[in-house]
């Protein structure tokens, strides 16, 4: 009986091994063919079928592709930084150099279009951003004089930014931040600006000194006029009656101070005091 049971169970072992081998083979095949793709955070997936770009964009997460037929290119849509130099001439033919910095990102739902237009998206900065910076800078600076580029810097920045937004939007690229790091002019222009600034300061000082002198002169004239007017009024108030009244006042004060003794004089003559009215 034991022998019969042993014979019945023996054929089952190769069948189980067969299933295991098939399962392992499938795992290896799946691993080699790799029909699943994972799109990481901050990225999008562009699917191509035999090299043709499909309009469907894979978002973050797990996605299926047909092995061999389809490939998925993972594309970064996070904010990236780019810097570019620009050389141009202002409206008054002054040479201007600038450095422009910007943050940009690929528009997520347009990455398939961008990939189809540009191809290697790792070279977006060199192939698209930098040429756009140079073109925008040249087109904008030609509208302003060198001094206006300094005095109207926010306006110039906004115009360059808008030019670039319009240009890059055609390629599915959006600008997040934009700034002009600096303007640099020729040495002769810098010296001219410095000389003009010095002249303006000296002119302002001279105008202030002249204004101060005018004010001081007006103050002296006003003081002299006031003094003359005071003397004129006093002269008008002096009348014969006023002089007689002051003389009587002086005599009254003299009598109040007299101690009753006549002054001692040589020759025996007694001085007389006129107390009557004239």
Secondary structure as UniProt FT lines:
FT   HELIX           2..10
FT   HELIX           12..33
FT   STRAND          36..39
FT   TURN            41..42
FT   STRAND          43..49
FT   TURN            50..51
FT   STRAND          52..58
FT   STRAND          61..64
FT   TURN            67..69
FT   STRAND          70..76
FT   STRAND          80..89
FT   TURN            91..92
FT   STRAND          95..106
FT   HELIX           108..110
FT   HELIX           111..118
FT   HELIX           121..123
FT   HELIX           125..129
FT   HELIX           130..141
FT   TURN            142..143
FT   HELIX           146..151
FT   HELIX           153..169
FT   TURN            170..172
FT   STRAND          173..185
FT   HELIX           187..237
FT   HELIX           240..257
FT   TURN            266..267
//
